[in-house]
Amino acid sequence: MTGALLCTTGLAPVAVATPAVAAPATASASASASASASAPQVDDGLALTPPMGFNNWNSTHCRADFNEAMVKGIADIFVEKGLKDAGYQYVNLDDCWALPQRDANGKLVPDPVRFPNGIKAVADYVHSRGLKFGIYTSAGTKTCNTAGFPGGLGHEYSDARQFADWGVDYLKYDNCNNLGVDARLRYNTMRDALRATGRPIVYSLCEWGENKPWEWAADTGHLWRTTGDISDNWGSMLSIMKQNLPLAPYAGPGRWNDPDMLEVGNGGMTDVEYRSHFSMWSIMAAPLLIGSDLRKATPATFEILGNREVIAVDQDPLGKQGTVISSEAGRWVVAKEMADGSRAVALFNESGSPQRIATTARAVGLPNAAGYRLRDLWAHTSHNTAGTVSATVPAHGTVLFRVAADRDWSQLPPAVDVTADERPMAEAGRTAELTSTVTDLGRTPALDVSVALTGPQGWAVEATSGTRTPVLPSGRKLSTGWRVTAPAGTTPGAYALTLTTTYASPAGQRLTVTAPVSVHVVTPPPAGTSYLGDLGRLSEANGWGPVEQDRSNGESAAGDGQPITIGGQVFAKGLGVHAASTVEYYTGGRCTGVTAQVGLDDEKGIRGTVTFEIWADGTKAASTGVLTNVMPAHPLAADVTGAQTVRLVVTDAGDGIDSDHADWADLKLTC
């Protein structure tokens, strides 16, 4: 990975250190809140809720399809598809809209091929659709694109005047080619220039989090980037989310943490992952800037981007950013206080298998009450709960609730929690046993309850205990045992089964709840010592591109890495990964040890910091501590005796994933 630390693609003059992920501790949050509370703030009535709109960069970069027709087309779609009514306002240009040279008077010149009628004509068209218009430049001599378009450094007042005259409503101000000039000076100069125009312009500081703008920029702009650039993959989105979550105390009306634009619809993630992306950005009160070409968007993309109940979480006028309640074992609970006293609660599953995630109304800050309304913002259904907030969340998925004390809770059907043992494993042709549990979370009983488990065609699924009960009182459970057998010859991998519960409310309403169950068909490891990278993987997640076998992690394509090389030493065998990364193997209690030579690959020069960890089931069996590119290969060994699974984990050492090409060289398993 080239290190996407810019607000657009290009080469930064210096490396950027991103903030470490803080533990979800209230003490540090309180300290941060005290620090931010004393900071002055822009008070111009702009961006009182996080800006919503569009930016072309993630879908077009500097390609020819970024032009006047595209921008006008996006404005039309905002209106025609109801996105404008849902709250999206800004249609923003990114880099490459100008010619590389200013004119004789030092003015910016729009590219006549991309924008034959000029920028003002495009802004006028956007305004005619009842929308607002944004533009981009950099707080340096040039923008971030390697073509070298002119930046605003030294031209702030002239450029701001041009922008105002064109009808610009939003400025994204990048950080490339800044000559080492103090960031506050550069960004405050453009702030003053924008104010001098007299035009209300939302000011977005795209400073990458390099100088902790959350600590000082509330008096400078309306939003500030907290991280490097997002990429359209799970690892990038996850890393950025983790960097942004601890900064909740600094956000509020007119001052927003910006973890970068949305990738929803660009194709690098699944719709489940995109719903997580949209849910987590909304609960973090992040700007919602669509980064996909809506002219090519699928119905699923419009459904995600247009979910008004989720948007309402982002746009809540109280302006609170969600805070982490818990995050153990990839089970994240993030809660956001809302203006009406309710709480938005995200149950986010970082892992690669379904997991039950739970919290309580009290834990997320709600008062004691006889009953609560539990509103599922993706399913658009409401239930009553006695206080438990839980769901079985798909791999990489998010269930987003809005929870409130409600005097009319008894008018709602009871919430029912449906779950099963997490990730049972079986060798092909052999039987796996698991238990499902149906729990009445409500204050009222669930009636005529039944449960069924269905698997892929050809699989044998058999209940070994009762599947029905006429009454399930509040807080009681229906547990059912199951035998599941994959046919002999089934290809190893994860297979989706569905657990379905039907029940009736006391008022006679019939309801159905489903939960995902993942059964892994596994192959036992061979006896003796094997190269672990040659064996089938139980699961994998990588921060950039695919996990590579016997090569380094290159860019985003499979097989584009180089020979594994650490400190000048070349290794023929191993795995090339990119932080944050997890690769898991089935060992079935048959193995005793894992050994490797680990380190950062030489292809990234001196940049990059990571830690390597080996986990035996739920126990960390070995760890390197922080490694850098200047270090030679580091030997790592772990005792994994009796473990059913072994996980190889690489973290970003808390400073973001830029250049974190990590190698598990000479990786061996002894069984």
Secondary structure by P-SEA (a helix, b strand, c coil): cccccccccccccbbbbccccccccaaaaaaaaaaaaaccccccccccccbbbbbccccccccccccaaaaaaaaaaaaaacccccccccccccccccccccccccccccccccccccaaaaaaaaaaacccccbbbbccccccccccccccccaaaaaaaaaaaacccbbbbbbcccccccaaaaaaaaaaaaaaacccccccccccccccccccccccccbbbccccccccaaaaaaaaaaaccccccccccbbbbccccccccccccaaaaaaaaaaaaaaccccccccccccccaaaaaaaaaaaaaaaaacccccccccccccccbbbbbbbcccccccccccccccbbbbbbccccccccccccbbbbbbccccbbbbbcccccccccccbbbbbbbbbccccccccbbbbbbccccccccccbbbbbbbbbbccccccccbbbbbbbbcccbbbbbccccccccccccbbbbbbbbbbccccccbbbbbbbbbbbbccccbbbbbbbbbbbbbbbbbbbccccccccccccccccccccccccccccccccccccccccccccccbbbbbcccbbbbbbcccccccccccccccccccccccbbbbbbcccccccccccccccccbbbbbbbcccccbbbbbbccccccccccccccccccccc
